[in-house]
Amino acid sequence: MDEELRSLTERLRTEARASETYDRLVATADADELAAALTEPGQPLWARELVAFRLGVAGDRRAFEALVLLLNHRDPQRCVSAAYALSRLGDPRTARAAAALATNELRVAYALHPVRLLAELRAPEAAPALITTLERRLRPHDPYRRVALACVEGLGALGDVRARPVLNEALAHPALAEAAVRALARLPKA
């Protein structure tokens, strides 16, 4: 069992209160059984997260919608698990979904993990979405500095020269300046 799955199952075991369903979903190797549990009415959130994670890591695209919903959840642990599974899923819709979540101003409080996922995926949608999100975070008194910092770091990792103007703007923000210097240093010279 890989470390991410072990961590997830330990966390969800507590939520499941050692239920028989939990034991069955952890033990089964049947992807169809997992997929059925994903869409079965009345399933608790922990069960949906467990099966979506297992299917996603296995590359089963039936998990896509559930994982995207979990990526935008208010519980950061669920977001981390969903991002991990989505990064391994191999679904071409993942980058577009992450970009939509990262740039949604109504859900910006939950944008940290979509931003990080975009940087990891290195998809064509990544740099434009991170640039847009960072531009919005550079407003005075913006409370989402962790999202802004993730954008700066992600743009540095992507090395896309289109990020140069917004990274230069980030230099004026003390909480972002050091990361912006590192990110700018990673961009190809003009």
PyMOL commands that set and color helices and strands:
alter all, ss='L'
color gray80, all
select helices_A, chain A and resi 3-16+20-27+31-39+45-57+61-71+76-89+94-102+105-110+112-121+126-137+145-158+161-170+174-186
alter helices_A, ss='H'
color red, helices_A
deselect
rebuild
show_as cartoon
